[in-house]
């Protein structure tokens, strides 16, 4: 197979892959005065992302994928922390 053909041939079936990347870059604008406050938590905005926002996004992605019966989806762990990356493998059956 040439380099353009990705995947493996199994039992008379060829598997092809394509990567689609949806990247979120998180930023917070924090007034300098907050850093002077004793009870200020520098990473509270990241906690808000991890607890309140990211789980809902992942649920929404899987809900949309489940709405298309010809496709299945699963999380693949490649050893990267889920704080930094969540890979979803979407397969056309």
N, C-alpha and C positions, 0 to 999 in steps of 0.2 A: 504494500500500500504506500501511496505517496504521503508527504507530510501534511497535505491538506485534508486527508481523511483521518479524523480523530476517532479514537475508540478502538474497540476490539471486535473481531469476528467470533461469534459464539453460535454453535448449533444452527448454522445457516442464517444467522441474523447479524446484521452489522449495527453497531452502536456508534452514533455520532454525538459529539458534544459541541456546545457553544457556551461561552461565558457571557453573562449579562451582569453588569455591576451597577447597583444602586447605592451610592455612597452618601452617607450623612456626615457632615463636618459640624461638630458641635462647638458653639462659641457662647460666651457669656460676657456681657459688658457689666463690669462691677465697679461702682464708684469707689474711688480711693478712700473716701471717708469710712466706708464699711470695714476696711482692713484694720482700722483703729478701734473698732468696737470689740469688746472682750468676748462676746458670745457669737461673733461672726464665724460661720462655718464655710470655709473656702470651697469645699466640694459639694455643697448642698444642691447646686444646680445640676451637677452630675448625678446625684442621687435621684433628683426629680426625673431626669431622663431615664435612668435605669428602672425605677419603680413605677412611674406614672405614664411614661410615653412609650418607651420601647416595647414593653409587653403587648400593648394594644396594637402597635404597628405590626408586630409579628402575627398576632391573632388575625388581624385584617388580611394580611397576605395569605395566610393559610385558608381563611374563609373564602377568599376569591378563587384560590386554586382548587378547593374542594367543589366549587360551583361548576367546574368544568370536568365532568366525569371521565373524559378521555385522558386526563392528566393526573398524575399522582405527585405528591411532594413529601420530602422528608428532610430533616436536618442532618448535615454531614459535619462531623467534627474532625478537623485536620490538626488538632493540637493547639489551635490558637484560642486564647481566652474568649469566652462569650461576651466579655466586656468590650472586646475589640472587634469581633467578627462573628457573624452567624451566617453560615453557608446553607442555602436551601437547594437541594437537588430536585429538579422538576423533570419528571419523566413522562413522555408521551407513550401510552400503552398501545 
